[in-house]
């Protein structure tokens, strides 16, 4: 048994959550870390997402978590050593419903209490600031300048390179087939690259979270839903913000490279992993977006793909340590906003693993135990 | 109202500015001293000169021309000498001098006790077919547009004339990002300094001696130029024509003194070809045949900026001496000694001969002519100087912190290095206005060559480059070892790793031409960038795609995907069939939103699509 390779922490999943966690563990000195990715880095949800980074949430803990994350994104290039095309161009949240607008006013009050600088804009102000937006039907808008966007692939690669530099290991094209549990405690994992001993296993597998959790025998209430997204040819930069609407169901941003990335949700999607794309999506999105952003008319779509939202019952992530199996941690169920909170989650979870608790951001409210009660506060600000 | 001046200085080039400084310093202030200048900013040609000047540091050697202009103007202003810009002296009449202020469209009148005329020179033009086509420029116009107005007048140039101006403009054009196809020179030798010519050759620009321009080609603007070889009487030799595809032709074929105003004063004009043709007669104090009219700079004989400055001082101190009645003899003779030092070299031969015709004698010689034939002890980090001509310049000597360099005899001497003292610090490399000093060191498995570098972008450690010889010819592949930045003087030293034995021949480098090796044409990615990314540990096609955007352009990877997979296979040693191909995503060609929206109402979503995953 002496030649069994052993790590303190084995992370399953080479997306933004797994690599952020690996990075912060190494930073805290816990460099006996390995990441197991069944395909290539960022092959799951991270590499398919739009890259928005938003702090305008409807629940207070989510605002706090996102604000911490933005702090970490601001120093990413310096700390992690990679330019991830981060731009704080703001998030313009457009509301097309009176009822939602009322909720927005409450949200903004709470967000401001948390120290977030959020503006409320009338449709006229929107049109003055962004003359290329057709404001027809808009009831109100909110804008937060420190929101922004970045390139998610580069963030994963940046974290991964930093982990390798600090001595952590990354196994790509390596599938985890089983988790070895002895006396209610994690002792190792079985992978396509062999068996590795460990003290802790972290499930950071996004779309596959509940299947992977079944390897440990712990039930996670998550389901994956397909979301489609497309990208256009590049234009010169003129659109600095992410424009998003929950009531009208869309989001769009321009990358620093100049391309527009846009998408919408589909309430008729059935749960289950599905990476196909539909032409119906292009037609629906195109006809809606050309009305709101008339300049899109002559721009060409060059690529259309899909990714998974790993949804939890309240559209908030599920992060914590299992009560049943010692050494089993999970960071899943991001419901479409895993990239933007990953630095703060990675930091908090790394501290939880190393020190037993998080010193910066309280993530205890995201524990699985919240579903044991009767009331669930659902996050409303999700496309 | 007629304004009365103590001294009027016409022209704010180096001679006019130093003349004004000398007068104002001796008089104690600049009251009633006026400089009138046609240009938009003072300094004459200085604001257009981005290269470092030769000479000695007392006269701003190693300082860039425009910075010398700024220093002199600052000095003039601190002495409260007034400068009128955009104003032309239109006449020196019997009663008054007229100053036409073009900006305000008004003519002012003045009289002056003394006049210092420093109107410089005009460019000579050349006769050839279609020489009025737009795109044919004088070198001065190119410098004005490029360095003063910051407009690059063309993208690809033929330069006519290999004197210092032609060579310098060629270098400045390359710095500004233009391509110089060739320099043609009708005579059988390069007129400018060898160090300037070497700088140009290292960039791979051919200098065609015994060649002239025959014709500018193009309908409405220059599209090309025909050149041909000439015989010893400068007649084109039939059958030797060559055509260059260029959009601009720059003429740098010499200067002639601007004597118009000085002639109006009644000063005697003489014809001395060695000094540029018709020039005002003057004595060794720069006084013309009219007692209160002085001249200095190129007007008194085509030469260069340092001697223009010295002549300005000599004229200025003489004017001050006349005005105050106090002797300025000490300062005057000091300046004359400086002038004498500068003019001892071979490049001043014509000037000496011309001045002799005015009975002004300057001695020659007294400087070292031998080249140093030893390049120092192998293995030691050390400087090597490639400055083969006696020219009046010595910043290498004066900047060396260990006193290892001396130019020998007077300022015209050829520099030698005492290798016992040289510590290889590279300071002389950053100072040398001719970019003629390099640093070399032989190591166990490679050698290091340090090269002065003034182009953008500034290289960084690890950059892969083509190593070039003294003629800009490719010799070998190499790599940037490190860069010694010189943010003040802006001559950086790039240290190259070169194969052993090439330290004596590598004197230049260039980045491998990007356009030759594009793998992904939409995103303009080269093989090298892809290989470097793979070396970082990015070994999946999909990862590469996400980091580099290879295949993410409008073509969707139609040509680059298979090439990238091949490179991945080569670099990782895997078989191409073992590498994941990556996803193929719709639409296969870019599709406008409008085309999708148009049919939105007409066609219902089909359920007959194919699922591919």
Interface residues (C-beta under 8 A of the other chain):
Chain A: X39 X40 X41 X42 X43 X47 X153 X154 X157 X160 X161 X164 X172 X233 X257 X274 X275 X276 X277 X278 X279 X280 X282 X283 X286 X287 X289 X290 X296 X297 X298 X299 X300 X301 X302 X303 X304 X305
Chain B: X536 X537 X538 X540 X542 X543 X546 X547 X549 X552 X553 X554 X556 X580 X583 X585 X586 X587 X590 X591 X592 X593 X594 X596 X597 X600 X605 X606 X609 X611 X612 X613
